[in-house]
């Protein structure tokens, strides 16, 4: 049983209370395994943006060998990876003026522009 220390500041005095009561239910092992794998794969999906989600999931399943995950859990994990990757990308412009401004800010190099600079 874990001991919980609570520090309460009341009128600039510290009051310490010890509480050993836990009112929540134990979390299922299946949920913990899904959260663990989901967090790990979200991190990998954001760092290795070019790898397919299915490949990342397969390598993680081979490494950890979790029997408690089912196909619904894998769908949830895949969606979490997709949302994590979307958070990296910039928001698409809503108006034509915003699109033109963002294109002007980007230094686009093409073969023709590179050849024009060399001559």
C-alpha positions, 0 to 999 in steps of 0.5 A, spaced: 500 500 500 502 506 498 502 512 502 500 519 500 502 525 503 498 531 502 501 538 503 496 543 504 497 551 505 492 554 509 494 561 512 501 560 510 502 554 515 503 547 512 499 541 514 501 534 512 496 529 512 497 521 510 492 517 507 492 510 505 485 509 502 485 508 495 478 509 492 479 507 485 478 500 482 485 497 479 486 498 472 486 492 467 492 489 465 489 490 458 488 497 458 495 498 461 499 494 456 495 498 450 497 505 453 504 503 454 504 501 447 500 507 444 505 512 448 511 508 445 508 508 438 506 515 438 513 517 440 516 513 434 511 515 429 513 523 431 521 521 430 520 517 424 515 520 420 517 516 414 516 509 416 509 506 415 504 505 422 503 498 420 511 497 420 512 500 427 506 496 430 509 490 427 516 491 430 513 493 437 509 487 437 515 483 435 519 486 441 514 486 446 510 480 445 503 482 448 498 477 448 492 482 451 492 486 445 486 485 440 485 488 433 480 493 436 486 496 440 491 496 434 486 500 431 486 505 437 493 505 437 494 506 429 489 512 430 493 515 436 499 515 431 496 518 426 493 524 430 500 525 433 503 525 426 498 530 424 500 535 430 507 536 427 504 538 420 502 546 420 495 547 419 493 548 412 491 555 410 484 557 409 484 563 405 488 564 398 492 570 401 494 565 407 496 560 402 500 565 397 504 568 404 506 561 406 508 559 399 512 566 399 516 564 406 518 557 403 524 557 399 523 552 394 528 549 390 527 546 383 532 544 377 530 550 373 531 555 379 538 551 380 540 552 373 538 559 373 543 561 379 549 557 376 549 561 369 
